[in-house]
């Protein structure tokens, strides 16, 4: 038996017990006449003691020879600790070791295995198995497990059945790029790894499963950022015989359940806003509503012109009121101006107006607006003494996007985005289609299986861009954590949708004939939603970066630096797959 207890288990009630522990050497403290060792496992740390009065000389020397991260087994007697440590659960006791066995030695780790480590991201990713020994990473993975278990418990109690769907599927042209897998037995043909189990979960509804869910790996070959990985995990769900309200109620309940079980937070009914309203009030379709600073569209005073070319030539003039920030210095305001001018934001400038605490008004456009004009703008923005107003003007879409970014940056600087506050909301009534300016073709905003809102199908023929989707996103703290829709469930409507997306009948049949055929065998009305588990866990864990909540993540180039993947494969294996390297490609490069 390697251990009778874990390293986080011992308490005062164990004093005088004979026990066995196994774990990793965290730290060795040698005071000459006594050696203390912190022994660590997943459960905690126990202090071991060796001393010249009670330990043999050989045992004392062996303890001194141990290095960091050696794996050892020890046997001994639990004693009351003379100098107690209130910062750890085992701090009242220590183990007087009578027997020490080295189970495995360790090289000196390339970084310290401590909560605050000296290892940078790259080195920790290369030695991820060592990084996982650190409390922050291990606790994140345990937190992820807790969230996943609560999801399974809730959905199972709601009557959902977990069903596994295939990983080797057919490549389709919609959405992001697929990862493809060559077939050895079918020369020149390829599988694709699923971007989601969308069509399979719809087929499960045709099959009468009624309520399905799956915590499933999905794959997208796209550019990466902090909250995106080439492989990610979805909570994928579908229900039969439902309308939008049924789906929203069930999955609002899921998020309420998670917030209650994990953070003891009780939530009221989630607010709902339309896609158009979200753009008008916040400049994006995933607004963070933990704080105010809603957009204030501005209009000129008593006429059609401001007398200020920047405003007069703009499609949109809009601002935000930063409450209580009129004390911003010129240096702080200049920093904001430079921030919005960065290439990532791309604004040409920023107008500011201060409603000073003494009642006076000052601005960056004093030569274009008299005091009455500035007060008119201040009134539209509902400003009070002590407020700072920031205004942008230009193209509608660009200006909203730029001001939205500024709103989030200001909230971060002002400490308004608190990790322990949660503000969910539903965004509904998305456009069904969006026009690609380069190709002139319409694309599905969600996916081609999303149903139009009731009564809007006919608009597809006359005004496709005006059709609203029977779709919904769930947003939490400014992040989209889930999205779904009521699906098309009859062949005729699905064929109409494919036609408006530019598919020929032959292309539609080739790509999705299996689904349209299934619709002819009694497909029920159905709808569902998918949540990004990685992102949801990170937000519930008080962070927005998903990488530390994934056991073995890829870096920002999509590489696994620990196992050095992707990598070249042997030419013989390529030949088996009916593939070959490009003549100019050096497999050793």
RABEL-V60740 format. One record per residue. N is the residue number from 1. RES is the residue in one letter. SS is DSSP state (H for helix, E for strand, L for the rest). Layout:
BEGIN
n res ss
N RES SS
N RES SS
END
This chain:
BEGIN
n res ss
1 X L
2 X L
3 X L
4 X L
5 X L
6 X L
7 X L
8 X L
9 X L
10 X L
11 X L
12 X H
13 X H
14 X H
15 X L
16 X L
17 X L
18 X E
19 X E
20 X E
21 X E
22 X E
23 X E
24 X E
25 X E
26 X E
27 X E
28 X E
29 X E
30 X E
31 X L
32 X L
33 X L
34 X E
35 X E
36 X E
37 X E
38 X E
39 X E
40 X E
41 X E
42 X L
43 X L
44 X E
45 X E
46 X E
47 X E
48 X E
49 X E
50 X E
51 X E
52 X L
53 X L
54 X L
55 X L
56 X L
57 X H
58 X H
59 X H
60 X H
61 X H
62 X H
63 X H
64 X H
65 X L
66 X L
67 X L
68 X L
69 X L
70 X L
71 X E
72 X E
73 X E
74 X E
75 X E
76 X E
77 X E
78 X E
79 X E
80 X E
81 X L
82 X L
83 X L
84 X L
85 X L
86 X L
87 X L
88 X L
89 X L
90 X L
91 X L
92 X L
93 X E
94 X E
95 X E
96 X E
97 X E
98 X E
99 X E
100 X E
101 X E
102 X E
103 X E
104 X E
105 X L
106 X L
107 X L
108 X L
109 X L
110 X L
111 X L
112 X L
113 X L
114 X L
115 X L
116 X L
117 X L
118 X L
119 X L
120 X L
121 X H
122 X H
123 X H
124 X H
125 X H
126 X H
127 X L
128 X H
129 X H
130 X H
131 X H
132 X L
133 X L
134 X L
135 X H
136 X H
137 X H
138 X H
139 X H
140 X H
141 X H
142 X H
143 X H
144 X H
145 X H
146 X H
147 X H
148 X H
149 X H
150 X H
151 X H
152 X H
153 X H
154 X H
155 X H
156 X H
157 X H
158 X L
159 X L
160 X L
161 X E
162 X E
163 X L
164 X L
165 X L
166 X L
167 X L
168 X E
169 X E
170 X L
171 X L
172 X L
173 X L
174 X L
175 X L
176 X L
177 X L
178 X L
179 X L
180 X E
181 X E
182 X E
183 X L
184 X L
185 X L
186 X L
187 X L
188 X L
189 X L
190 X E
191 X E
192 X E
193 X E
194 X L
195 X L
196 X L
197 X L
198 X H
199 X H
200 X H
201 X H
202 X H
203 X H
204 X H
205 X H
206 X H
207 X L
208 X L
209 X L
210 X L
211 X E
212 X E
213 X E
214 X E
215 X E
216 X E
217 X E
218 X E
219 X E
220 X L
221 X L
222 X L
223 X L
224 X L
225 X E
226 X L
227 X L
228 X E
229 X L
230 X L
231 X E
232 X E
233 X E
234 X E
235 X E
236 X E
237 X E
238 X E
239 X E
240 X E
241 X L
242 X L
243 X L
244 X H
245 X H
246 X H
247 X H
248 X H
249 X H
250 X H
251 X H
252 X H
253 X H
254 X H
255 X H
256 X H
257 X H
258 X H
259 X H
260 X H
261 X H
262 X H
263 X H
264 X L
265 X L
266 X L
267 X L
268 X L
269 X L
270 X L
271 X E
272 X E
273 X E
274 X E
275 X H
276 X H
277 X H
278 X H
279 X H
280 X H
281 X H
282 X H
283 X L
284 X L
285 X L
286 X L
287 X L
288 X L
289 X L
290 X L
291 X L
292 X L
293 X L
294 X L
295 X L
296 X E
297 X E
298 X L
299 X L
300 X L
301 X L
302 X L
303 X L
304 X L
305 X L
306 X L
307 X L
308 X L
309 X H
310 X H
311 X H
312 X H
313 X L
314 X L
315 X L
316 X E
317 X E
318 X E
319 X E
320 X E
321 X E
322 X E
323 X L
324 X L
325 X L
326 X L
327 X L
328 X L
329 X L
330 X H
331 X H
332 X H
333 X H
334 X H
335 X H
336 X H
337 X H
338 X H
339 X H
340 X H
341 X H
342 X L
343 X L
344 X L
345 X L
346 X L
347 X L
348 X L
349 X L
350 X L
351 X E
352 X E
353 X E
354 X E
355 X E
356 X L
357 X L
358 X L
359 X L
360 X L
361 X E
362 X E
363 X E
364 X L
365 X L
366 X L
367 X L
368 X L
369 X L
370 X L
371 X H
372 X H
373 X H
374 X H
375 X H
376 X H
377 X H
378 X H
379 X H
380 X H
381 X L
382 X L
383 X L
384 X L
385 X L
386 X L
387 X E
388 X E
389 X E
390 X E
391 X E
392 X E
393 X E
394 X E
395 X L
396 X H
397 X H
398 X H
399 X H
400 X H
401 X H
402 X H
403 X H
404 X H
405 X H
406 X H
407 X H
408 X H
409 X H
410 X H
411 X H
412 X H
413 X H
414 X L
415 X L
416 X L
417 X L
418 X L
419 X L
420 X L
421 X L
422 X L
423 X L
424 X E
425 X E
426 X E
427 X E
428 X E
429 X L
430 X L
431 X E
432 X L
433 X E
434 X E
435 X E
436 X L
437 X L
438 X L
439 X L
440 X L
441 X L
442 X E
443 X E
444 X E
445 X L
446 X L
447 X L
448 X L
449 X L
450 X E
451 X L
452 X E
453 X L
454 X L
455 X L
456 X L
457 X L
458 X L
459 X H
460 X H
461 X H
462 X H
463 X L
464 X H
465 X H
466 X H
467 X L
468 X E
469 X E
470 X L
471 X E
472 X E
473 X E
474 X E
475 X E
476 X E
477 X L
478 X L
479 X E
480 X E
481 X E
482 X E
483 X E
484 X E
485 X E
486 X E
487 X E
488 X L
489 X L
490 X L
491 X H
492 X H
493 X H
494 X H
495 X H
496 X H
497 X H
498 X H
499 X H
500 X H
501 X L
502 X L
503 X L
504 X L
505 X H
506 X H
507 X H
508 X H
509 X H
510 X H
511 X H
512 X H
513 X H
514 X H
515 X H
516 X H
517 X H
518 X H
519 X H
520 X L
521 X L
522 X L
523 X L
524 X L
525 X L
526 X E
527 X E
528 X E
529 X E
530 X E
531 X E
532 X E
533 X H
534 X H
535 X H
536 X H
537 X H
538 X H
539 X H
540 X H
541 X L
542 X L
543 X L
544 X L
545 X L
546 X L
547 X H
548 X H
549 X H
550 X L
551 X L
552 X L
553 X L
554 X L
555 X L
556 X L
557 X L
558 X L
559 X L
560 X E
561 X L
562 X L
563 X L
564 X L
565 X E
566 X L
567 X L
568 X L
569 X L
570 X L
571 X H
572 X H
573 X H
574 X H
575 X H
576 X H
577 X L
578 X L
579 X L
580 X L
581 X L
582 X L
583 X L
584 X L
585 X L
586 X L
587 X L
588 X L
589 X L
END
